[in-house]
């Protein structure tokens, strides 16, 4: 797991938290995200929580209810009032998350100048780079569930994923850091050689199921 840990550590930004206008939980298979959002809400970091996500490449075969609706139910079970939750449940990928969410917030009268963006632990850096393209006028602080790599995999398996699938998703997101920058979907970021070597090793081991074509 050493190479997976290298990718995991690189994708973390480890930013300090600050007060914001809204907490935005980005949809995927990771049900620790709404729990992290609820934790931040109860700590008083923002007056409301938005969840973004329809069904995407990792959840369309797992669930029938949208990621946003599923996350909202978990957040409410954690004590977040329903009237403090905003849903964007049409997006199917990260770009749509970032395009649709500000529109929904504006429709709900939420002036989101500063947000706390909550995603999977290994999506922090990729989310930052995509945000600069699709939602550049918002100030964002990036955070994620406070779990270890092994805890994340274990929780993902409980949500219906399998261990290889989780590792393949991490490998696929590393590939997208560079590939999507070339396509203009994200801004370029420096990828250290140690991360490149870990990525290549995992690809050679057969973790290729989530690589973009």
C-alpha positions in Angstrom: 0.0 0.0 0.0 3.1 2.3 0.1 2.4 3.6 -3.5 -1.3 4.2 -2.8 -0.3 6.1 0.4 2.1 8.3 -1.7 -0.8 9.3 -4.0 -3.2 9.8 -1.0 -0.7 12.1 0.8 0.0 14.2 -2.3 -3.7 14.8 -3.0 -4.3 16.3 0.5 -4.0 20.0 0.9 -4.3 20.1 4.8 -5.8 23.6 4.8 -6.9 25.3 8.1 -10.6 25.9 8.4 -12.2 29.4 8.5 -15.7 30.8 8.7 -17.6 30.6 5.4 -21.0 31.3 3.8 -21.8 27.7 3.0 -20.4 24.2 3.4 -20.5 22.3 0.0 -20.3 18.5 0.1 -19.4 17.1 -3.3 -21.1 13.9 -4.3 -19.5 10.5 -4.8 -19.5 7.1 -3.0 -17.9 8.5 0.2 -20.5 8.7 2.9 -18.1 10.2 5.3 -18.4 13.4 3.3 -21.9 14.3 4.7 -20.7 13.4 8.2 -17.8 15.8 7.8 -20.2 18.4 6.6 -22.4 17.9 9.6 -19.4 18.1 11.9 -18.4 21.5 10.4 -22.0 22.8 10.5 -22.4 21.9 14.2 -19.0 23.6 14.8 -20.5 26.8 13.4 -18.3 27.2 10.4 -21.3 28.0 8.1 -25.0 28.5 8.5 -26.0 26.0 5.8 -24.9 23.0 3.8 -25.2 22.3 0.1 -24.8 18.8 -1.4 -24.0 18.4 -5.1 -24.4 15.3 -7.1 -26.8 13.2 -9.2 -25.3 9.8 -10.1 -21.8 9.5 -11.5 -19.4 6.9 -12.8 -18.8 5.3 -9.4 -22.4 5.5 -8.0 -24.7 4.9 -11.0 -24.4 1.1 -10.5 -24.5 1.3 -6.7 -27.5 3.6 -5.8 -30.8 4.7 -7.3 -31.2 7.9 -5.2 -28.9 10.8 -6.1 -25.7 11.4 -4.2 -27.0 14.7 -3.0 -30.2 13.2 -1.6 -28.3 10.3 0.0 -25.8 12.7 1.6 -28.6 15.0 2.8 -30.3 12.1 4.6 -27.0 11.2 6.3 -26.5 14.8 7.3 -30.0 15.1 8.8 -29.4 11.8 10.7 -26.3 13.7 12.1 -28.5 16.5 13.3 -28.4 19.1 10.4 -31.9 20.6 10.1 -33.5 19.9 6.7 -34.2 23.7 6.2 -30.4 24.3 6.4 -29.7 21.9 3.5 -29.6 22.8 -0.2 -29.6 20.2 -2.9 -28.1 20.1 -6.4 -29.0 16.7 -7.7 -28.5 16.8 -11.5 -24.7 16.8 -11.9 -22.9 13.7 -13.1 -19.2 14.7 -12.8 -16.9 17.2 -11.1 -17.3 19.9 -13.8 -21.1 19.8 -13.5 -20.8 19.9 -9.7 -18.9 23.2 -10.1 -21.1 24.7 -12.7 -24.5 23.7 -11.3 -23.9 24.4 -7.6 -23.4 28.1 -7.7 -26.6 28.4 -9.8 -28.6 26.5 -7.2 -27.1 28.5 -4.4 -28.0 31.8 -6.2 -31.6 30.5 -6.8 -31.9 29.8 -3.0 -30.7 33.3 -2.2 -27.3 32.1 -0.8 -24.5 34.6 -1.6 -21.6 32.3 -1.6 -18.5 34.4 -1.6 -16.6 31.9 0.6 -17.2 28.2 0.9 -15.8 25.2 2.6 -15.5 22.5 -0.1 -15.7 19.0 1.3 -14.7 16.0 -0.9 -12.9 12.7 -0.7 -9.5 13.0 1.0 -7.7 12.3 -2.3 -9.8 14.8 -4.2 -8.7 17.9 -2.4 -6.0 18.9 -4.8 -7.9 17.9 -7.9 -10.9 19.9 -6.7 -8.8 22.9 -6.1 -7.4 22.7 -9.7 -10.8 22.3 -11.2 -12.3 25.1 -9.1 -9.9 27.6 -10.7 -11.5 26.9 -14.1 -15.2 26.3 -13.3 -15.8 28.4 -10.2 -12.9 30.9 -10.1 -14.7 33.8 -8.4 -15.4 32.0 -5.1 -12.9 31.8 -2.2 -12.7 28.2 -1.1 -11.2 26.2 1.8 -10.7 22.5 1.0 -11.2 19.7 3.5 -12.2 16.1 3.7 -13.2 13.4 6.1 -10.5 13.0 8.7 -9.8 9.4 8.1 -6.7 7.3 7.2 -6.4 5.5 3.9 -7.3 2.2 5.4 -10.3 3.7 7.1 -11.4 5.2 3.8 -11.2 1.9 2.0 -13.1 0.1 4.8 -15.9 2.7 4.8 -16.0 2.6 0.9 -16.4 -1.2 1.0 -19.3 -0.7 3.4 -20.9 1.7 0.9 -20.7 -1.0 -1.9 -17.3 -0.4 -3.4 -14.5 -2.9 -3.4 -10.9 -2.5 -2.4 -9.5 -2.6 -5.9 -12.1 -0.2 -7.2 -11.2 2.4 -4.5 -7.5 2.1 -5.4 -8.3 2.4 -9.1 -10.3 5.5 -8.4 -7.3 7.1 -6.6 -5.0 6.1 -9.5 -7.5 7.5 -12.0 -7.7 10.8 -10.3 -3.9 11.2 -10.4 -4.0 10.6 -14.1 -6.8 13.2 -14.5 -4.6 15.8 -12.7 -2.4 16.1 -15.8 -4.8 14.9 -18.5 -7.6 17.3 -17.6 -5.1 20.2 -17.3 -4.1 19.6 -20.9 -7.8 19.6 -21.9 -8.4 22.8 -20.0 -10.7 21.3 -17.4 -8.2 22.1 -14.6 -5.2 24.3 -14.1 -1.8 22.6 -14.3 -0.2 21.6 -11.0 3.3 20.2 -10.2 3.3 16.5 -9.8 6.5 15.3 -8.0 8.5 12.4 -9.5 7.8 10.2 -6.5 4.1 10.5 -7.2 4.6 9.8 -10.9 6.6 6.7 -10.0 4.0 5.5 -7.5 1.3 6.0 -10.2 3.2 4.1 -12.8 3.9 1.2 -10.5 0.2 0.9 -9.6 -0.8 1.0 -13.3 1.8 -1.8 -14.0 0.2 -3.8 -11.2 -3.2 -3.6 -13.0 -5.0 -0.8 -11.2 -6.3 0.5 -14.5 -10.1 0.3 -14.2 -10.7 4.0 -13.7 -8.1 5.4 -16.1 -9.6 7.9 -18.6 -9.3 6.8 -22.2 
